[in-house]
Amino acid sequence: MRTRGAFAAGALVLLVACSLPWVGLWDANGVADTGLYGVYGENIAHGLIPYRDFFMEFPPGAIPALALPALPGNHYVSWFKAFEFLCALGTLGSLVSILARVARSRRSLYAAVGLAAVAPALLGPISLNSFDYWPAFLTTASVAVLLAGHRRSGFALLGAATAAKLFPAGLLAVALLYDARRSGRRWRESLALYLGTVLVIFAPFAILAPGGLRYSLRTQLARGLQLESLGGALFAAAHHLGGYRPHYTPNLAYAQLSGPVATAAADVSTVLMAAAILLVAWLFTRTPGRDDDFVLSVAATVVGIVAFAKVLSPQYLVWLVALVAAVATSPGAPGPLLVLALGLTQIWVPDRFAQLQAMDWVTWVLLARDLVLVALFGVLVAELRARRAADVGAATRAVPAARHPWQRQTTLGSPDRTA
């Protein structure tokens, strides 16, 4: 009953937040990439095949978010925002499902739901003018379903999320470790389900337009260092101090720094991102592997991906909202740090992006935002380490030591529903 009340209250707050003028649910005008989305959507609605008949930079799993608002008779931007609002609502519902298993009190439940619901007001118009609530919904839903014991559906949803925006692939290690603790060797079947879902979504386009799909993926993965990333923000600070002169790659809608130093920094960023994913997965193996340990590890992984990636578009913060809200009452104030990161981002998005590229004063705000994200990752990792120190000793006293850390169990007879 309390979860229904929390969802109803959160849905109302979300509607109010999205209806604010600076968020623009009811505004028929779009900002950022909605014009590009409209071109893609109209092409698909008229029967053209992505990657073969026209270039599309997003993975195939993004197609529903781009094409459905382009159905005949629709005003694209209005229907796109409506679709994104529904995805935000679905993300909120998935968060409530997660909190039903990990929230320790009614107060923490409502606080987490309230934080997720008010997030669009903090981040601003990019919340509904990008399609990122779609992969955020799929990712959060996969976590909720895995927690509920529906292993097959959970990994299928994680595969669908990966096919929509690629970043959920970073959650695969933690998800498999969690699954291995609950179902033993059946994690191999879970991996096959995940890979099979990704393959099913990609396969038609790989058959019809292999070259176009390959070029699209290469375009996404081979991007250089984006100005809004942590590395880019540090270069901007160096520029203000007289130690760096920025050069941009031409003909790109976003500010990508060029040159050998920026290229090396992009490679370092990728290494740091991979290290963050592996660190969280390793720390998770050192905990008893409870549901709340899994949720904390998922949140830390996504924050690590966003904080250290070589590309950090402002809409990527949408990925963090529900997952960080789920652990918002953990020590170290992750909730306030998330609020600060969202609010700082709205200072330059979308109105001051030209000032950002010109290395104006707003780049200091950018640096502050990126450092807040790093601090948020540090807080979540520190909490994960603290759980290891506090819980492993108790688990060792309670049950015999397992052969491998990922096989430790703190509860017996946990359900494994595979629907």
PEUR-V828738 format. One record per residue. D_FIRST is the distance of its C-alpha to the first C-alpha in Angstrom with 1 decimal. Layout:
D_FIRST
D_FIRST
//
This chain:
0.0
3.8
5.4
5.2
6.4
8.7
10.0
10.8
12.5
14.2
15.4
17.0
18.6
19.9
21.4
23.1
24.3
25.8
27.3
29.4
33.1
33.7
30.9
32.0
29.4
31.5
34.8
36.9
38.9
38.2
39.1
39.8
39.9
38.6
42.2
42.7
39.4
40.8
44.0
42.4
40.0
42.9
45.1
42.5
41.9
45.7
45.9
47.1
46.1
44.8
47.1
49.9
50.5
49.1
48.0
44.3
43.4
39.8
38.8
38.2
34.4
34.5
36.0
32.9
32.0
35.7
36.6
33.8
34.4
38.0
37.7
40.4
39.9
37.3
38.1
37.5
36.2
33.8
32.3
32.3
30.2
27.8
27.6
27.0
24.3
22.5
23.1
21.7
18.5
18.4
19.1
16.2
13.8
15.7
15.4
11.6
12.1
14.8
13.1
10.4
13.7
15.8
14.2
15.4
13.5
11.1
14.4
15.4
12.3
12.8
16.6
16.7
14.9
17.1
20.1
19.7
19.2
22.2
24.4
26.3
27.5
28.9
30.5
31.8
33.1
33.4
29.6
29.9
33.6
33.4
31.7
30.2
26.5
27.3
28.2
25.5
22.9
24.6
24.9
21.4
20.2
22.8
21.5
17.9
19.4
21.7
19.1
17.4
20.9
22.1
25.4
27.4
25.0
24.4
28.1
28.8
26.4
28.1
31.4
30.5
29.5
32.9
34.7
33.2
34.1
35.6
33.9
31.2
34.1
34.1
30.8
32.4
33.9
30.7
28.8
31.6
31.8
28.1
28.6
31.9
30.2
27.8
30.1
33.6
36.2
33.9
33.4
36.6
34.9
32.1
34.8
36.5
33.4
33.0
36.7
36.8
34.1
36.1
39.3
38.1
37.1
40.3
42.7
43.5
44.6
46.4
48.4
49.0
49.5
49.9
52.0
49.7
46.6
48.4
49.6
46.2
44.7
47.8
47.4
43.9
44.7
48.1
47.1
48.8
47.5
45.5
46.2
42.5
42.1
42.7
46.2
46.9
45.8
48.1
50.9
50.3
50.6
53.8
55.1
54.7
56.6
59.4
58.7
57.4
58.3
55.6
56.4
54.1
54.1
55.1
53.5
49.9
47.2
45.8
47.9
49.0
51.5
54.6
57.3
57.8
56.0
52.9
53.0
53.3
50.3
48.3
49.1
48.2
44.8
44.1
45.2
42.9
39.9
40.7
41.2
37.8
36.1
38.1
37.6
33.8
34.1
36.6
34.5
31.6
33.9
34.6
31.0
29.4
27.4
23.8
21.0
21.1
24.9
24.6
22.4
24.8
27.7
26.5
26.1
29.5
31.1
30.2
31.2
34.5
35.1
34.8
36.6
39.6
40.1
43.3
41.5
38.8
38.1
35.8
33.2
32.7
30.5
27.8
27.5
26.6
23.9
20.7
22.2
23.5
20.4
18.7
21.3
21.8
21.3
24.0
27.4
29.9
27.9
27.1
24.9
27.8
30.1
28.1
28.1
31.9
32.6
30.9
32.7
36.0
35.9
35.5
38.8
40.9
38.7
40.1
42.7
44.5
44.8
48.5
48.9
47.2
49.6
52.5
51.4
50.9
49.2
45.7
46.3
45.8
42.3
41.8
43.0
40.7
37.7
38.8
39.4
35.9
34.6
36.9
35.7
32.0
33.1
35.0
32.0
29.8
32.8
33.5
30.0
30.4
33.8
32.5
30.0
32.9
35.0
32.4
30.9
33.8
35.8
33.1
32.5
36.3
36.5
33.8
34.9
38.3
39.1
38.5
41.3
39.5
36.9
34.5
34.5
33.1
29.9
27.9
25.7
27.0
25.9
23.3
22.6
24.5
23.2
25.7
24.5
//
